[in-house]
Amino acid sequence: MKKKNKNLAKSTRWYRKTHRIVAISLLLFIVIMSATGLLLAWKDQLGFKPSTVKVASNNTPLISLAKIEQNAIQYIDSLKLSTAINRIDYRPRKGIAKVRFEDHFTELQINCYTGEIISVKTRTADLIEMIHDGSIVDYLLNFKTTPLKLIYSTIIGLGLLFISFSGFLLWLKPKQIKKNKRILSEQ
């Protein structure tokens, strides 16, 4: 029983030391992920994501997606911003198309019946999400793939799993040692 306690104490010391090293190494990244995660959870309430405008149809036919794209590019070009479109979120029931761009965080909302630009807003939530998942570094370095995001996410994920596991063992092992000592004293 004493040898078992000695082994438990030894492994507890190892887990405590390793837990501390991993936790301190990842502290900044854990704080960043926690803070940005909270901001993303509250993005609608904090106004980080532009709300969708709804347009009445008045029995007017929808304009073509090509016309929406052309109007978006023309407007963004007038602002001297990159015209590379990332995606067009087409919502014909709401009469709106949201246009997002590749190289900046601008979102245009375009009336699907007239082609008029209704709203021009910054998608702060996209920037926060990129900080949260680490892809901001790939974006700033202009990588076409996301190697740093994958490395960052893997290190954080494995580190958090280890901290959770070792934290549980740091809670459990002293209880086992105490139980073993009690059994030993009763003998």
N, C-alpha and C positions, 0 to 999 in steps of 0.2 A: 504494500500500500504506500509506503514511504517513497519507493522508487517511482510509482505511478504519479504521486504528487510532485516529485522532482521533475519528471518529464512534462507534466502539465505546466509547472512553473516556468520551465525552460521555454516551452513553445509559446506560453503567454508573453514572456519577455520578447521573443522574436516577433510575434504579431504586433505587440505594442510599438516596438521600434520601427518596424516596416510600415505599420499603419500611420505613424507620425510622419515618416519620410514621404510617403505617397500623398498624404493629406496636405502637407505643407507645400509639396511640389505642385499640386493641382489647385491650391487655394484660390489664386487669382482667376483661373478658368471656371472654377465652381461658382465663384461670386458673379462673374460675367454671365454665365448660363442661367443662374438663378434670377438675377435682376432682369435680364432680357426675357426670360420665360414669364416672369410676372407682367412685364410690359406687354408681351404678346397676348397673354390671357385677358388683359384689360384694354386691348387696342381699340375696340369699338367705343368703349366708354371714355377713353382718353383722346379720341379723335385722331388716332394714328393711321386710320384707314378711311379714305374718302367714302362717304355714304353714297349709295346709288340714287341718282335722280330718276324719277319716273315721269314719262312723257305720255300725254294723251294722244291717241292715234288719229282721232277725227276722221276715220275711214280713209286715210291717206295710205298709198302703197309704200312699202319699205324701199329705201334706196339700196343700191348694190353694195356688197362688202368692198369692192374695188373703189367705189366712191368714198366710203368711210375711210379707207386706207389713204386715199389721195388727200382728203381733207386733213387728216391727222398729220401726214408728212408735211403738207404745205404750212400748217400752223406751227409745228415744231421747228421747221426750217426757219420760219420768221423769227423765232426766239434764239436762233443760232445754236441749237442743240442737235445732237446726233439724231438722225431720222430712222435708225435701225429699230424696227418694231420687234418686240419680244413676243407679244400676243395680243389678240383682239378678243375680248370677252363679249360675245354677241348675245344680247338679251332682248329678243324681239317682243316678248310679252310686256316688258317694261319700256320698250321703245328706245332702248339705249345700247350703245356699244362702248365698252371701256377699252381704251388703247393704252398698253404699257410698252415701255421702250427698253431696249437692251442695255444702253450705256448710261442711263440716268433713271431717277425714281419718279419721273413725271407720269401722271395718269390723266388722260383726256377722256371726258365722257361726251359722246357725240350722239345727237338726236338721229335715230335711225329713219326718220321720215323726211327730215329736211337737210341733214348733213351738218347742221350748225353745231359748233363747239359750245357745249353747255357748261362744262366744268373743267378747270385746270387745277389739279392739286398734286402735292408731293405725297408719295406713298411711303411715309415714314415707317410703317409696319414692315415693309420689305427690307429696309435698311436694318432695322432691329433684328429681323429674322436672319439676315446674313451675318450679323455680329453673333447671334445666338448659335448658329450652326458652324461658324468658322469660315464660311465661304466668302466673307468680306476680304480676306487676305488673297484668295484666288482672284476675286474681282479686281482688287487694287493692283495686283501684279499682272492682270490681263491674261490669265491662263484660260485656255479654251475648255479644259477639263477641270475637275475639282480635287486634285491630289492632296492639297493641304487640308481641305475640309474633311476628307476621309481619314487622314492621319490624326487630325485634331479630335474628330468624333470618336475614333477608335481608342485613342489614349484616354480621353475623358470617360468614355463608357466603361472600359476595362478598369480604370482607376476607381470609379464610383462603385463598381461591383466589388472590387477588392476591399474598399473601405467599408462597405456594408457588411460583407462577410467577416472581415477581421474585427469590426466593431461588435458584431454579434458574439464572436468567439471571446473577445475581451470582456464581455459581459458574462458569458457562460462559464469560462474556465475558472475564475475565482470561486464561483458557486460550487463547482465540482471539487475543487481543492478543499473548501470548507466542509463539504459533505464527507469527503474522504477522511478528513481530520476528526470529524465527529464520530464516524464509524470506528476509526482507529482508537479513539479514547474510550469508547464503550467496550472494547475488547479486553 
